[in-house]
């Protein structure tokens, strides 16, 4: 099924990863698709962007594109990995529905761990079963219909959803700001540049950022840049100098000062602590 994959977690965790080294799921790595990790038995400690989350029975962990993550090899668990792309969502959901579903994967706003009710767990099992065993010609449509129910119910469970729905225009602007940062952070650390690209004032952008994150636009931008530096330090073998230029700094001294001001340690110290 193009853009969607279902993987049994127990089988996945017991594969022989010894020869893959850094490609192992137990090392920090970055993917370019969405993940729903659903636990049916036991629990797993899963690191996402260097934060460890405990996901227990009948719970779901949401992982977004560009986040780095790593499984804990010592955890005992059963469940499902559902992997899917943005193109898959756009293909099987209307644009308006995609807007609301995509809120689930805004890791800047929402806790990524969700409790699932029995209905959602049943549908997860049916998605996994249909993916492996379905003989139907319309298999993809059946799976997407079942999976959509899980996403809809997850979305409705978000305690912040109602306030965001009541501020849809503001959320659209925040999403645009977030997306611009992800695309342009290596070109500019000046919030005015982002406000100009969005055709709004610096003050308005600041208000939008504070409304949804309790952070100023500058603080939100800096937080993202620091997170991206941490991702590269922990999941790549690039040197500090290479990361410096990759992030958009002109020379390493300012880069190191910028990172240390935000974290209290140097990039090399951070890498040493997060190997």
C-alpha positions in Angstrom: 0.0 0.0 0.0 1.7 3.1 -1.2 2.5 5.6 1.6 1.3 3.3 4.4 2.9 0.4 6.2 1.9 -1.7 9.2 4.7 -3.5 11.2 4.4 -5.9 14.2 6.4 -4.4 17.0 7.5 -7.6 18.6 8.8 -9.0 15.4 10.4 -5.7 14.5 12.2 -5.5 17.9 13.6 -9.0 17.6 15.2 -8.6 14.2 19.0 -9.0 14.1 20.2 -5.4 14.1 23.8 -6.1 15.0 25.2 -5.6 11.5 23.3 -2.4 10.9 24.9 -0.4 13.7 23.7 3.3 13.2 20.8 2.2 11.0 19.4 0.3 14.0 16.1 1.6 15.4 17.8 1.6 18.8 20.1 4.5 17.7 18.7 8.0 17.3 17.7 8.4 13.7 15.4 10.7 11.6 12.6 9.6 9.3 10.6 11.6 6.8 7.2 10.0 7.5 4.6 9.8 10.4 4.5 7.0 12.9 1.8 5.8 15.3 3.3 3.4 17.8 0.5 1.5 19.5 1.1 -0.8 22.5 -1.2 -3.9 23.0 0.8 -5.6 25.8 3.7 -4.5 28.0 5.4 -1.2 27.6 8.2 0.5 25.8 10.5 3.5 26.6 10.8 5.4 23.3 13.0 8.4 22.9 11.7 11.2 20.6 13.9 14.3 20.1 16.0 13.1 23.1 13.1 13.0 25.5 12.1 9.5 26.8 8.4 8.6 26.8 6.9 5.6 28.5 4.2 4.1 26.3 2.1 1.5 28.1 -0.6 -1.0 27.2 -3.5 0.6 25.3 -1.5 3.8 24.6 -0.2 5.4 21.5 2.9 7.5 20.8 2.8 9.9 17.9 6.0 10.7 16.0 6.2 13.4 13.3 8.5 13.7 10.3 12.0 15.2 11.0 11.9 14.2 14.6 14.7 11.8 15.8 13.8 8.8 17.8 15.2 5.6 19.2 13.6 2.5 20.7 14.8 1.1 24.1 16.2 -2.4 23.4 15.4 -3.5 27.0 11.7 -2.9 26.8 9.2 -5.8 26.5 6.1 -5.1 24.4 3.7 -6.1 21.8 1.9 -3.8 19.4 1.9 -2.1 16.0 4.0 0.5 14.1 1.8 2.3 11.6 4.0 4.3 9.2 2.5 6.7 6.7 3.4 9.7 4.6 1.9 13.2 4.1 1.0 12.1 0.6 -1.0 9.2 1.9 -3.0 11.5 4.2 -3.6 13.9 1.4 -4.7 11.1 -0.9 -7.2 9.5 1.5 -8.5 12.6 3.4 -10.1 15.9 2.3 -8.0 19.0 2.7 -10.2 20.3 5.5 -10.0 16.9 7.3 -6.2 16.9 6.8 -6.0 20.3 8.5 -7.5 18.8 11.7 -5.7 15.5 11.5 -2.3 17.2 11.1 -2.8 19.0 14.4 -2.1 15.6 16.1 1.4 15.7 14.8 2.3 19.3 15.9 4.8 18.2 18.5 5.3 21.9 19.5 1.8 21.9 21.1 0.7 18.5 22.1 1.8 15.7 24.3 2.6 12.8 21.9 1.3 10.0 24.2 -2.4 9.2 24.1 -4.6 6.7 25.9 -6.7 4.6 23.6 -10.1 3.2 24.3 -11.1 -0.4 23.4 -12.7 0.7 20.1 -9.5 2.3 19.0 -7.5 -0.8 20.0 -9.9 -3.0 18.1 -9.5 -0.9 15.0 -5.7 -0.9 15.3 -5.8 -4.7 15.3 -8.1 -4.8 12.3 -5.8 -2.4 10.4 -2.8 -4.7 11.1 -4.8 -7.8 10.1 -6.2 -6.3 6.9 -2.7 -5.1 5.9 -1.3 -8.6 6.1 -4.2 -10.9 5.2 -6.9 -8.9 3.3 -7.8 -10.6 0.0 -10.1 -7.7 -1.2 -9.5 -5.8 -4.4 -10.3 -2.6 -2.4 -7.8 -3.5 0.4 -6.3 0.0 0.4 -9.6 1.7 0.8 -10.6 -0.7 3.6 -7.4 -0.1 5.5 -7.6 3.7 5.1 -11.2 3.7 6.3 -10.3 1.7 9.4 -7.2 3.8 10.1 -9.1 7.1 9.6 -11.4 6.2 12.6 -8.3 5.9 14.8 -7.0 9.3 13.7 -10.4 10.9 14.1 -10.8 9.6 17.6 -7.2 10.5 18.5 -7.9 14.0 17.3 -11.1 14.3 19.3 -9.3 13.2 22.5 -6.9 16.2 22.3 -7.9 18.5 25.2 -6.6 21.6 23.4 -8.5 20.9 20.2 -11.6 22.9 20.9 -9.7 26.1 21.6 -7.7 25.7 18.4 -10.8 25.1 16.4 -12.2 28.3 17.7 -9.1 30.1 16.6 -8.6 28.4 13.2 -7.3 31.5 11.5 -4.7 32.0 14.1 -3.7 28.4 14.0 -3.3 28.6 10.2 -0.8 31.4 10.8 1.0 29.5 13.5 1.3 26.5 11.2 2.6 28.7 8.5 5.2 30.2 10.9 6.2 26.7 12.0 6.5 25.4 8.4 8.5 28.5 7.4 11.0 27.9 10.2 11.5 24.3 9.3 12.2 25.4 5.7 14.2 28.6 6.3 15.9 28.3 9.7 19.3 27.8 8.2 18.8 31.1 6.2 17.6 33.4 8.9 17.4 33.7 12.7 15.6 37.1 12.4 11.9 36.9 13.2 11.2 40.0 11.0 12.2 38.0 8.0 9.5 35.4 8.8 6.9 38.1 9.5 7.7 39.7 6.1 7.3 36.4 4.3 3.9 35.9 6.0 2.8 39.5 5.2 2.0 40.3 8.8 3.7 42.5 11.4 6.3 41.4 13.9 3.8 42.2 16.7 1.1 40.1 15.1 3.5 37.2 14.7 4.5 37.5 18.3 0.9 37.4 19.4 0.3 34.3 17.4 3.3 32.5 18.8 2.4 33.4 22.4 -1.2 32.3 21.9 -0.2 28.8 20.9 3.2 28.2 22.6 3.4 30.7 25.5 6.7 31.7 23.8 7.6 34.8 21.8 8.2 34.3 18.1 12.0 34.8 18.7 12.0 32.2 21.6 10.1 29.7 19.4 12.5 30.2 16.5 15.5 29.8 18.8 14.0 26.8 20.4 13.6 25.1 17.0 17.1 25.9 15.9 18.6 24.6 19.2 16.5 21.4 18.7 17.7 21.0 15.2 21.3 21.4 16.4 20.7 18.7 19.0 19.2 16.4 16.4 22.2 16.7 14.2 24.7 16.3 17.1 22.9 13.1 18.4 21.9 11.4 15.2 24.7 12.2 12.7 28.5 12.0 12.5 28.9 15.6 11.2 31.5 17.6 12.9 30.6 20.7 15.0 32.0 22.9 12.2 30.0 21.1 9.6 26.8 21.4 11.7 27.6 25.1 12.2 27.6 25.8 8.5 24.7 23.5 7.9 22.6 25.4 10.4 23.5 28.7 8.8 26.2 30.2 11.0 29.1 32.0 9.4 31.7 30.7 11.8 32.0 28.2 14.7 32.7 30.7 17.5 29.3 32.4 17.3 27.6 29.0 16.8 29.2 27.6 20.0 28.2 30.7 22.0 24.7 30.5 20.7 24.3 26.9 21.7 26.0 27.3 25.1 23.8 30.3 25.9 20.7 28.2 25.4 21.9 24.9 26.9 24.7 25.8 29.3 27.1 23.4 27.6 29.1 23.3 24.4 28.0 21.2 21.3 30.8 18.7 22.0 29.8 18.3 25.6 26.2 17.7 24.5 27.3 15.1 21.9 29.4 13.4 24.6 26.4 13.2 26.9 24.0 11.9 24.2 26.0 9.3 22.4 
